[in-house]
Amino acid sequence: MSVRHYLLLGLLFCSSALYSQDPITELDLSGKVPAAVHAAHAKLFDKDQPINSLQLVIAKDSPSNKEINVVVGSGEMFFSPKDPPTPEKRLKRMVCSADSIAVVLIGESESSFSSQRDWVYTDYLAKVTRVIKQQKPIDTGHMIVIGLAGGELELSPGKRLKVDDGPRPAKGKQYLMFLRYVPESGQYINSGALFSVNGEQLKPMAQDESLFLNEISTRYDLARLSAFAKEQSCSER
């Protein structure tokens, strides 16, 4: 086999490894999000709206403003009137809708437009420090990429766009995340609420009583949450 064939096989191996189901363990918290992973996640944050509302906001904004802010309110969870919501029901829905639940240490991040350029998302490099629920290949010490809606972009020198679509994690801090696996990238997006972690204690990043997040953090620390997750029968997502 020629050297050229070996090189081609090497490139194919690298490409397939990027999209494998195993976390990308060679990532570094201080490094960069792989371009192919970032591109795959771009499609997940398209709004698919008939009218591109974000582009209209950018177009109508005064050229003199140095920063454009778009703020999105948190949505309400749907529950049947015959099945009144409780913190435990909310938590069960969060647990069952996640492929994996983990405490992660946040590293570098990268924000971009979605593939249709109608929203903004951010990919975060993260190191798994504790696993609460393990359904997809993820373990303590793994390096992963996590996509979240929202972020901040520079449209032109001195002019920035900031989309506030929920709380955003900070570099060097630890958070509890409810992760949804993305086959196209082999990585994850955050599918639920975001909690900061201090020892065993949890604190919701979004202070919204209607979502029961404060009650959940009061009743559950990491140990109790782990036990709760193991007790759940998640036949329906």
N, C-alpha and C positions, 0 to 999 in steps of 0.2 A: 504494500500500500504506500502511495506517495506521501510526501510531507504535506502536500495540499489537502489530501484526503484526511490526514490526521487533524489538520487545522479546522477543516469543516466539521468533523465530528466533535471537536472541542467546542466550537461555537454552538452547535446544536445541543450539546450537553448543558452548556451554560444557560441557554435559553429555556430548555425544559426544566432545569433546576429552579429558575426564577418563578415558574408557574406550578411547581410541585406543591403537594399538600403539606409538606413540612415547612415550619417557620424558617426564615432566612437567618440562620444562627450566626453567619459571619457579619451581620450588620453591626454598626457601632453607633452608640447613642449620640456621638458627636459628628457622625458622618452625614450622608445625604440619603434621602428616600430614593430607591431605585426608580429610574424613569419609567420603566414598563409597568411597575406597580402603580405609580402615580397616574399614568395614563388610563389604566384599567379602572381605577376608582373614579375618574372624571365622569364616566358614564352613569355612575350611581347617584349623582347629585343633580342631574338634570331635572328641572321643574316641569318640563313639557307643557308649558302654558301657551295658549294661542297668541297671547301678547307677551312679548318679552319684557316683563315689568322691570327687571333689574337694569336692562339696557336703557329703558325709558327714563329711569331715575338718573342714570349717569348722563344721558343726553340733556335732560332738563336742568341739571344742577348748574349753578352759576360757575363760570370759569374762575371766578375769584376765590371760591371756597377751596381750601387746601385739603379738606377731608369730607368725604361723603359717607354718611352713616345710614345703614339700613338695619332696622331692629325688627325681629320677628318674635311675637309673643308665644309662650309655651302653649301647646294644645291640651285639650281635655281628653282623658281616657274615656272610651265608650264602655258603659256598662248598661245592661238591661235594667229597666225600672223594677223588674221582678227580682232582680239580683243586686241589691244595694252594695255599693263599693265599701271595702274595708282596707286597711293597710296590708293585711295578709293577702287579700285577693290581688291587690296591686302588685305586691312583691312576687306572688306566684306567677303573674303574667310576665313580669320582667325576667324571672328565672327561666320560665319555659320558652320564652321567645329568643333566648340567647343560646348560641351554640357552645360558648364557653364564657365563664365569668372569672376574672382575674384581677389581682392588684398589680399595677404596672408603674414603673418609674419612667417618666417622660423625658425624652431627649430632644433632638433637633426636630424642626417641623418645616413643612413647605405648603404654602397656600397657592391655589390656582383657580381659574374659572372652570366650571363644569364643561363637559364636551360641547354643549350647545351654547356655552357662554351666557347662560341665563341664571347662574347662581355661582357661589364661591364655596369651596371646601378646603380642608386642610388635612394633610397626612402627617402623622406623628410617629417618629421612631420611639419605641418603648421596650423596656426590659421587664419581663414577667418576674415578679418577686414572690407571688403567691397565687396558687390556683384554687378557686372555690368550686367551679364546675368544669369538668373536662370532657367535652364531647368531640371536639376536633383536636388534631395533634398540637398540643400546647403544653408546656411544662415550665416549672421554675427555672429561670436562667435563660429561657429562650428570648431572642430578639425578634420583635414583630413590628409591623406597620399597622396603624389604626387610623382610619378615616373618620372625620367628623364634619358636619355641615358648618358653614361659616368660616370666617378668616379675614385676612387683611392683605390687600394688594396695592402696589404702586401703579397707578394708571399712567402717570407721566411724572417727570421730575417735580417733586414738591406737591403732588396731588395723589391722595390715597383714597381707596375704597375700603370701608370696613363693614362687613356683614355680620351682625350679631344674631346668630341663629341658635342660641342656647349657650350655656357656659363652656368656656374653653380651658383646657388644662394648661398648666404652666410648666416650663422646663425645670427639671430638678425636683419636682414634686411627685408624690405617689397618689394614685387614684384607683378606686374600684370601678371597673368597667364591665358592662354586659355586652359581649362581643358577638357579632354575626360574621360567620365565615364567608369569604368572597372567593369562589372557585377560580374566577378569571385572574386573580392576582395571587392566590395562595395566602392572602393576608386577611385583614379584618376591618369592619366598621363598627363603631359603637352604636348599639341598637336600643339602649335604654338610658336611664338616668345616670348622672355622673356624681360620684361621691369622692370627696377628698378623704385621705386616710391618715390618721394620727395614732400610731400604735395599733390597738385593736378597734379604735373608735372610728365611726363614719360620720361625715357631715355632708349633707346634700349641697351641691354647687348651685342648684336652682331652688330658691326659697318659695315654694308654691304649695300652699296647704291643700289645694284641690287634688294634688297628685299624691298626697300622703307621704311625701318624702321625709318631712320632719319627723313624723311618727315612726316611720321605718327606721331612721337612724337612731331614734331614742330607744326603740325596742330591740334592735339587733346590732350586735357588734360582729366582727368578722367570724368568730367561732360560731355564734348562733346562726348567722347567715349560712355558713357552710353546712351546718346540720339541717337547716330548713331546706336548702337546695337538694340535699340527698334524700329528703323525705318526700319530695314532690313526684307525682305521677303526671308527666307532661304528654298525655296522649294527643292533645290539641295544642297547636302553636298559635 
